[in-house]
Amino acid sequence: MLESQLLKIVQDFGSPVYVYDAEKIESQYKRLTSAFKNVKSLKINYAVKALSNISILKLLNTLGSGIDTVSIQEVKLGLAAGFSPDQIIFTPNGVSLSEIEDVAKLGVKINIDNLSILEQFGSKHPKTPVCIRINPHVMAGGNSKISVGHIDSKFGISIHQIPHLLRIVENTKMTINGIHMHTGSDILDVEVFLYASEILFETARQFKNLDFIDFGSGFKVPYQQGDIETNIEELGKKLSARFNEFCKNYGKDLTLAFEPGKFLVSESGYFLTKVNAVKQTTSTVFAQVDSGFNHLIRPMFYGSHHDIVNISNPKGRERFYTVVGYICETDTFGSNRRINEINEEDILCFKNAGAYCFSMASNYNSRYRPAEVLWYKNKAHLIRKRETFEDITKNQVEVDFKTEKKPSLAK
C-alpha cells in the first residue's frame, strides 16, 4: 500500500489502527494453490487464530478456502462467516472432551492429539470420523517458542505411541479419516519439512480409509529486507510429486491439506501508531508511541522483528531510535533502529502486522483495543470499531458497598 493511503486511513479512523491489504491476501492464496497445482485434490484451511476478524474470514471464503480452528468460538465465527461445516476442521489442544463433543455436533471435521481423549471420544462416538494429529519429533523452525513438532512439545501424539494409537482405534472401531502434523512456524529448510512428511506418510499407511493428509503449515515469510522465506514453489514441486506417488501406492486419491495463517495474512498487515513523544536520554533516543504490547506483543513475546517506517517523513535523515510503547512495562518494539527522523505526531508504520497481532491484543492498563480497516478494491473499509470505555466496563458487575451488610465479627 502507498504511504499516502495509510496516512489517509489514520486521518479518517484515528490511531493506533490495523490495516489489511485484501489484494495481498488474495495473491498469497493464489501463490500457494499455484505451487500445488499438480495435486488432484488440494484444500487450504486458513488458520483462524492468526487473524480472526469475520470480514477476513468472509474474504477467504470467497477465495475457496476452508478454515482451521482451535476453539469452539472460532468454529462459530467460521459458521457465521458463511463456511459450511465440511469446510471447517477443529484442531484444538488441551480442551475438554465436552468441547470436542459440542463441536462434533456442529458437523465439522475433528482433529484429536491426545490418546486419552481419543479413546474416550472413540468409545462414545465410534461412528464420528476423526483426524489424528501426530508429533513427528521434527523441529522445522529455529525458535523453540514457535516450533511445535519437537520431542518436548505438548502438541500431537508421539510417533513412538503409534502402536498404542492403533490399539485404541481397533478396540473402539472408530473411523480415522485423516492424519495431521504441524512442525511449527518459520520453516527455513524445505528438506526438513519433506523429512517430516515422510514420517506422516509412514503413519498414514497404517490407516486404510483416509480421506486426507494435513501437512500443517508454518511457512516462513520475510520480515525485513533480505530476509529468507520458505520456497513455496520448490516445496510445491517436491511435495506434490511425493504425495501423488503416495496416493498411487495407497490405492486412493487423497486430499492434500494445509493450514496456513501467517503465510496468507502476515504481509498484508500494517499497524499504524502516532508518536506521542521523542525522549532523549544519556544514551538513547526513544520514540514513544500511542500503543504497547497490549496491541502488538510479538516483539516482546517472541522476539519478532517488524520493520518500522516513519511514513510521515519518508525522505528524512536517518537516525537511531528505540521505539517503545505507553504501557507501564518494558514494551520495546525495536531497539536502535535506523528510521527517518521522527518528530512528535509523526505516524510510524509497523510492517508484517497481519498475523498474530490484533488477535493477541488485550486491554492491559485498561487501554482500548484499536480499530481494524480492510483495504479492498482501492477503498478503506472499517471492519472493527475502536473500543470505548463502555467496552471496558460492560461485562463488569459492581458491588454496591453502601447497601452491602458488613459481616459480623466473632467475639
N, C-alpha and C positions, 0 to 999 in steps of 0.2 A: 504494500500500500504506500501511497505517497505521503510525505510528511505533512503536506498541506491538508490532506484528507483527515489525517489523525488529529491535527490541531483543530480542525473544524468540529470534529466529534467532541473534543474536550470543551470547546466553546458552547456546543449545544447541550451536552449531557453532564458536564462537570468532571471533576477528578476526585479521587482516582477512578479509572474506568478500564474495564477489559474490552478489547475489540478483537473480533474474529473475522478473518477473510474467508468467505464461503468458497471463493474460487480456488484457494489453496487446498482446502479440504477435498474439493472435487478432484483436483489434479493428483493429489496423493492417493486417493481411492483408485483412480484410473491407472496410475502408475503401478500399483500393486496388482490389480486384476490383469493388466497387460503382461506383467512379469510371469504370471502363471496361466497364460492363455492356452498353453498346450495341455492343460489338465481338463479332462472332460467335465468334471463337476467341482467347482470351487465355491466356497462360502466364506465371506468376510463377515465376522461378527465383531462390530466395534465395541471396545471396552468402555462401558458407560462411566466407570469410575474416573476416567481421565478428564471428562468434561460432560456433565450430566444435564445441561440446560435442555429443556424439552424442544426448543427450536433447533438446536444442533442435532438432536435425535431425529426430528422430522426431516431435516435436510439429508441426513444419511439414509433414511428410509427411502427417499426419492431416488437415491443412487443405486438401490438394490441391496443395501447392507442389511445384515441381521445385527443382533446385539449380544454381547456377553455381559452378564450381570452378576453381582456378588451379594446382593441383599434383596429381600422381597420388595423393599421400597423401589429399588432400581427396576425390578420386574414390572411393578405397577406403573412406573414412569414410562417404560417402553410400551406397555399396552396403551397408555394414554396418548403416546406419540403416534400410535397407529400401527405398531408392529403386531403381527399375528403371533399367537403363542408358539407356533412352529418356527418362527424366526428368532426366538429368544432361547439362549442357553443360560442356565443358572450354575455358576461356578463359585460357590461360597467356600469359606474356610472358618472352621471353629464355630459354626452355627448349630443350633439345636436341631434335633430330629423333627420337632414340631414345625420349625420354619421350613425345612425341606418338604415336609408333607403338605404344608399350606401352599407352597409354590407349585408342587406337583399337581395339586387340584386345579391350578390355573392352566394346565396343559402345556407348560413349557418344558424344554429339554432339561434334564437333571444331570449334574456332574458331581460325583462324590469322591472325596480324597481322604477318607478315614475308614479303616477296616471295621471299627466298632459300629459306626453309623451305617456303613454299607450292609453289614449283617442285620442290623435292626430294621433298616428300610426294606431290604430284600425279603426278610421273614414276613413282614406285614403287607408288602405290596409287590409280590413277585412278578406281576404282570406289567408293572410300570417300567419301561425301558430306562436304563441308567448308563451314563458315561462314567468312566473311571479315570481319575487324574493320577498319573504316576509321577514319581520323583526320579528322574534319570540319573541323579547324582552327577550332574554336569553343570559347572559354573560358567555360563556363557558370557556374562559381563564382568567387568573388573571391580565393581563396587559391591561389597557384601550386603549392603542395605537394599539393593535393587536386584540382586541375583537370588532367585528363589528355588533353583534346581540343585543346589549343593547338598551335601550329606547332612548338614545340621539344620536344614530348612524345616519349617513347620508345615510346608505345603506339600501335598501329594502323598501317595502311598509308595513306599520304597520299592525299587525293583527287586530288592532282596526278599520282599514279602509277597512276591507273586504266587508262590505255592499256597500260602495261606489265603490269598485273594481267590485263587481258583477253587479252593475247598469251600469257601463261603458261597461262591456262585453255584457250585454243584449242589450243595446242601439246600440252598434256598430255591433253586430252579429259576432264579431271576434272569432277566434278559439284559445283556450288555450290548448297547447299540453304538458305543463309541469309546475310543481311547484318546487320552489327552495328556499333554505335558506343557509346562511353561518353565523355561530355564531362567527367566528374569530379563531385565531391561538392559539396553546398551550392548547388543550383540556386536562384537568387533570382528570376529573371525567366522566367516561362512562355514569353514570346515568344522569348527567346533559345533555349530548348530546341526550340520549334517551328521556328525558323530552321534549327537543326542537323538537325532531322528532314527538312526539305525536301531537304537535301543527301543524306541517307540514301535518300530516295525516288528522287532523281535517279540515284543509283548503282544502286539495286535495279532500275530499268527496263532496265538493260543485261544483266540475267540473266533468262532466260526460264522457268526451272523452280524458282523458290524455293518453300520451304515456310513460311518465317517471316522476319520482320524484328525484330531485337532492338535496342531503343532504350536499352539500358543502364539507368542509374538515376541516383543522385546526388541524390535528393530531400532537401531541407533539412528538418531537424526543429528545433524550438525548444529552445535550450539554457539559456534563462533567461527570466524573466517579461518579457513584452512583446516577445520575440524574434520575428522574422519566420520564416515557413516556406514551403515550396513549396505553392502552392494546388493540391492534387491534384485537387480537384473541377473546377476551371477547366481544368487540363491534360487531364483525362479527357474533358471535353466537347469541347474543341477538337481534340485529337489523334485521338479516336475518329472524329469526323466526317471529318477529313482522311484517316485510314487507310482508312475504308470507301470513300471516294471513290477512293483509290489502287487498292484491290483491284478495284473495278468497272472501272476503266480497264485494269488489269493483266490482267483476264480470269480471275482466280482468287482464291478466298478464302484469304488467308494468315493465319498466326498472328501476333498482336502479342505480343511477349515483352518482359519487363522483368527486371532482376536486382537488386532492392533488397536491401540489407543493413542499413544504418543506419536506414532508414525503418521496417523491421519490428521491430528489436530494441533500438535505442538507448534509447528512453524506458522500456523495460521494466526496465532495469538500475539497480541501486543497489549502490554499493560502500561497505561499512561498515568504518570503522577506529576504533581506540581511541587516545585522546590519551595519549602517553607522558609528555609534559612541556609546561608552559607557560613560555616563556622571555622575560623582559623584557630588552631592550637599550636603549641610549640613544635609539633612535628607533622601535623596532618591538617588537610583542608577537608572538612566534612560538608557534603551536600545533604541536607536533611529534608526528606520528602514527606508528603501527606499520606503515608502508608507505613506498613511494617510487616512483620511476619504474620500478622493477623490476616493479611491479604495475599501475601506471596511468601510461603515458608520454605520453599525448595532450597534456596541458597543456604539457609541456616540448618535445615533438616538433613539434606543430602549432600551439602557442599556443592550444589549445582551452579553452573555458570550460566548467566543470562547477559548477553550483550546489552549495554546501557548507552543510549544515544540521546544527546540534547537536541531534540527536534526544533527547539525554539531558536537555536543558534548553530545551525549545521556547518557554517563556514568559519566559526570562531576559532581562535587559537587554542590548541590542545593544552590542558593542564592535568595534573594528577589529582583525583578526588577519591575519597572514600564515601560511598553512598550509603546512607543509613536511614532508618525509619523513625517514627514518632512514638514507638512503643517503649514502655519503661522496662526494657530488657535489652540485651545486646541483639540488635537486629540489623546486621550489616549485610547489605545486598551485594556489595563489591568493594574490595579494598584496593586503593592506589590504582584506580582505573584511569587511563588516558581518555578524557572526554573533552569535547569542545567547551570553552569557557562557560561556566554556569553562573547565572545570577538568580536572585530570588524571583519567584513567579515563573521561571522557565519550566517547560514541560519535558520531563525525561521519559523516554520510551524503553521499556524492558522487552526484549525480543524473546521468541520461543515461549510465549506465555499462554499457550493454548491447552497444555496438558498438565494435570495435577497442580493447578494454580488456584483458580477460583474454587474448584471442587474441594480444596483443602483449607479454604478460608474459614475464619472464625470471628467471633465478636470479642476477642480478648481486649482488655482495657475498656470494655463496653463501647468499642468502636463499631460503626456500621460497616457491613459488607458493601462493596462497590456495585455500581451498575454494570451490566453487560450489553454490548452492542454487536450486532452481526452486520458486516459489510456485505451486502448481497445485491448483485446487479447494479453496482455503482450507486448504492443508496445505503445510508445508515439506518438500521432497524433496532430499536430498543427491545432487547429480549429479556432483560431483568431490571426492574426498578431499583434504584439505590434505596437502601434501608433507611428507616426513620427511627426516632426514639420510641414510637409506638411498637415497632417490630421488636425492639429490645425488651420491652416490658409486657407484651401481650400474653405470654404464657406464664408469667409470674403471678403468684397468688399472695396477696398481702394479708398479714395478720393484723387485726385491729387490737393493738396493745392497750388501748384505753378501756375497752369493754371486757377484755380477757381477764378472768379472775386470777389473782395471784395464788400459787399453791401455798397451802398452809404448812408452816414449819413444824416438824415433830419436836415435841418437848423432850 
